[in-house]
Amino acid sequence: MSSLTDTLKEGLQYRGQSGQWAWIFHRVSGLLTVVFIVTHVLDSTLITFFPRLYDRTIRLFKSPPAALGEIIVIGAVLYHAVNGLRVTVLDYKPEWWQHQKKATQAVRVAFALLYGPIAARMLIGLFQNLGRKDS
């Protein structure tokens, strides 16, 4: 019984390896992606059934906190896609799992190269719209 307890305790201790971080980020980004999709579907149905509520929702979505959330969600969707490609490639050729550290680093670099300009453009748009009264 002691070995089972030790195994569970050891298994629950986080060691911070690159694969573990990638797994955690993949799960979190997947959840954010699902939240985005559900929100988008619900928001889109409002226009048909509750047009006034839809208008209020759109005004809410144009607020600065929602814009920051949108930047985060775009990053989550992009990371989930890029890391999903890594997992797919490594699952396709199981012998390549020995290169997981390099593959995880490649995901980080690809994500940064893709997301950097996108996030910068979205932040610029956010700051440009901060002073506007009509948005």
N, C-alpha and C positions, 0 to 999 in steps of 0.2 A: 504494500500500500504506500509505503514511503516513496518508492520509485515513481509511482503514478503522480503523487503530489509534487515531487521534484520535477518531473517532466512537465506538468502543467505550469508550475511556477516559472521554469526556464523558458517554456514556450511563450508565456505571456510577457516576458521581459523584452523590451524593444532594444534592438542592437543598432539600429540606424544605418543598416547597409543600404546601398543605392537601390537595390531591388525592392526593399521594404518601403523606402520612401516613394518609389515609383508606384508601388501598389496602392499606398495610401492616397497619393495625389490622383491616381486613376479613379479610385472609388469616389473621392470627394468631387472631382470634376464631373464624374458620371451623374452624381446626385444633383449637382448644380445644373447640368444639362437637362435632366428630367424636370426639375423645377421650372426651368425656362420654358420647356415645351408645354407643360401643363398650364403655366401662366399664359402663354401665347394662345393656346386653344381656348381657354376660358375667356380671355380678353376678346378674342375674335367672335365668340358667340354672343357677347354682350351687344354688339352692333345690331344684331337681328332682334333680340328679345328685350333689351333695355338700352335704347340709344342714349338716353341722358346719362345713365351710369357709365356707358362707354366713353362719352365725352369727358366726364370727370376722371375716369381712369387714364385716358390719354394725357390729360393735363398733369396728373400725378406722374406718369411715365416720363414727362418732359422735365421734371424737377432734377436739380443737381444730384441728390442722393440716388435717384433712380438711374441717372446717367453713369454715375460711378459703379453702381451695381451692374449696369449693362457692360461696362468695360471688363469687370470681373467675370461675368458670364461668358463673354466672347473669349476671354483667356481660358476659361474652363473648357469650353467646347473645343477650342483649338488644341489644348494640351491633351484632352481625351482622344482626339482624332490622331494626333501624332504618336502618342504613346500606344494607342490601339494598333497602329501600324507596326510598331516595334513588337508588340505581343504576337500579332498575327505572323510576322516574319519568323520570329523565334519558335512559335508553335509549328510552323510549316516545316522547319528543319530543327528538330530537337537537339541535334548535336551542336547547334549554334548557341545554345544557352550558356556555354562556357564563355561567351563573349558578352554576357549581359551588362557588365560594367561599361564597356565601350558603347554598347547599344543605348544604354541609359544616358550616357554622356552625349551621344549623338541626338537623342530626343531633346535634351536640354538646349543644345546649341540650335537645333532646328526650330524649337519653340521660341527661343529668344530672337532669332533672326526673323521669324514670321510675325511674332506678336509685338515686338518692339515698335515697328512703324505703325501697326494698326492701333496700338494703345496710345502712341504719341498723337496720331491724327485725331483719335476720339477725345483725348484730353484737350487738345487745342480747340476742337469744336465745343467742348464743355465750357472752357474758359471764355470763348468768344460769345457764347450764349448767356453767360451769367448776368451781364448787364442789360439784356433785352427784357422789355416788359411784355412783349407779345408772345413769348415762348412759354 
